Amino acid sequence: MTEPPRSRRAEYAAATRTAIIEAARLLFARHGYFATKIEDIAVEARVAPATVYAVAGGKQGLIRTLVDLWSEAPIVARTLSRQETLTDPDEILRDTAAAVRSMRETYGDIMRLMLSTAPHNPEVADGLRVATKRYRDAIEAVAARLSDIGGLRAGMTRAEATDILWFYFGYSGYFTLLDDNGWTYEQSERWLVAQATAALR
């Protein structure tokens, strides 16, 4: 049974919310969380400042929305579901690296915002904790799958494998190679797969 079409009012409300979120994401990345004012977001989204509060919950609400946008991205569930059908450890690691790269290319601006702002703002810190828990849980699921198919070095526990995977595929791996070293995404992905494979197998 098909859903009834949305009303014009509902379409306008959804478009307004999307415009506000995109404006906030752009300005947060460009100017930082603290330097970005609600009035700036309103101008960029072409709405009244009161609308930013009413629709998105102000800056704190926007941070929560951006956290969910990143940490609940559909690619995470799709990747974990696909890996349940894979039995080659090397393929699982390549698949993991590709998914992390895609997430970094798509949501790297949000991750950088959260990581740089969290030490100075409790609401952002709370959002980062939520996102990190989801991220870590996904990494742990990869470790569990590798363990289930005998893809870990003899004697290595799932907890150890999770820590190793987090070292390579958590926040720092890609950002160090991309931002500090000036590597490309392709270089970074290849190197991280090779190093994680050597550490786990």
N, C-alpha and C positions, 0 to 999 in steps of 0.2 A: 504494500500500500504506500503510495507516494505521499509525502508531506505536503500540506497546503502551502501555496506560495506565501512568502513573507509580505506583510503590508509595507507600503511605502515608508511609513513612519519607522518600522523596524529596520528597514534597509538603511535609512538615513542615520538611525542611531548606531548601527553597526559600522557604517562608514565613518561617522564622527569618532567613534572609539578607536578605530584603526588609525585614523589621521593623528589623533592625540598620541597614541603609543609610538607611531613612527617618528613623530616630531620629537618626542622625549628621547627616544633612542638616538636619534641623530644629534641632538644638542648635548646630551650627556656624553656621547663619545667625542664630540668636538670641543666642548668647554669644561667638562667635568660635572659631577653631581652638584657640588656646592655652588658653582658659578652659574648654573642654569636656574633661572627663575620660572615660576609658573607663568608669568606674563610672557616670557620668551617662548615657552611651549605653546601658549595660546596663539601668539602671533604666527608661529610656524605652522600650526594646525588650522589657522584661520577660524578660531572659535573664541568665545569670551573666556576670560580666566575662570569665571565661576563654573563654566562647563567642564574645565579640566578637573576641578574638584568633584563635581557632581557625577561625571562619567567615569573618571579614572581614579578618584580618591587622592588627588594631589600627587606629590612626588613620591611619598611612601607607597601609595597604591600602585604607582607606575613601576616602582622597583619590584614589587611583588609580581606584577604582571610580566615584567621582563625576565624575572627568575623562572617563572613557569614556562614562558615561551622558549627559553633555552633548555632548562633541565627536564622538561616533559616533551621535548620535540619528538615527533613520531618516529624519527630514524632510530631512536634508542630501542624502542619496543620491536621495531622491524628487524633490527640487527640481532637482538637476543633471540627472537623467534627463529630467524634463519639459522643461527648457530646451533640451535637444538637439532637441526637436521645434518650438520656437518660432523664428520668423523676424522678429518685430517687436522691435526694441531696447527700445522703451518698455515693452512687455509683460514682457520679461526683467527690466528694472530694477524694475518693480512687483512681479514675482514674487519677486525677490531681497529687496526690502524687506519683503514680507509674511512670507517665511521667517525673516528675521533678527528681525523683531518677534515671531514665534511662539517662536523660540528664546529670546529675551530674556524673554518672559512666562513661559516654562516653566522655564528654567534660569538666569535672572538671578541667583538667590541663589548658585548655585555659582560663576558668573563673578565676582561681587563677592567671595566668599570667597577665591578663588584670587588675584585681583588684589591684595587687601589683605594677604594672608598671605605671598605669594611672596617679597617683599623680606626677610622675617625668618626664612624656613625653607627650607633647600635642597631637601628632598623635595617641598614644595609648589611651589617654583620649577621643579623638573624636570617636575612634572605640568603646570604652566602652559605650559612650553615645548612639550610634546607637544600639548596642546590648541590652542595658538596655531598650530603648524605645520599641524594639520588644518584649522583655521578659515581660515588664509591660503591653503591649497591650494584650498579650496572657492571662495574669493573669486577666486583666479587662474583657476579653471575658468569662472567667469562672465565674466571679462575675455576669456578665449580665445573663448568663444562669441560675445560681442559683436564681437570682431575678425573672426571667421569669417563673420559675416553682414553685415559692413560697417557695424556700428553704432557705430564710434568716429570721432572727428574725424580729418580727414586728417592723416597724419603721426604720430598717436599710437601708441605701441608698446603691446604687451600689458603690459609691465612698468609703464609709466606708468598704464595703465588699472587695473591691480591696485592700485597705490598710491592712486589716487583712490577706488576702490571701498572700500579698507580705511579710508581717512579717514572716509568716510561710514557704512560698514556694519561696521567693526571694533568694538572695545570702546567707544571714547569717544563715538561719535555718539549712540546711544540713551541712554547713561547721562548724558551732559551735558544732553540735552534733558529727560529724565525726572527725574533726581535734582537737578540744579542749577537748572534752569529751571521745574520743576514742570509740564511739558507732559504731555498725555495720550499714550498710545501712538498713537492715530489722528493727532493733530497731528504727532507726531514722524515717523511713517511718511510722511505727505504731504510734509512739508518735506524729508526726506532724499531722497526720490525726485526731487523737483523740482531740488534742488541737484546731485545726482549726474548727472541728465540734462543739466543746463546745463554741467557740468564736462566731461562725456564727449563731448557731441555738438556 
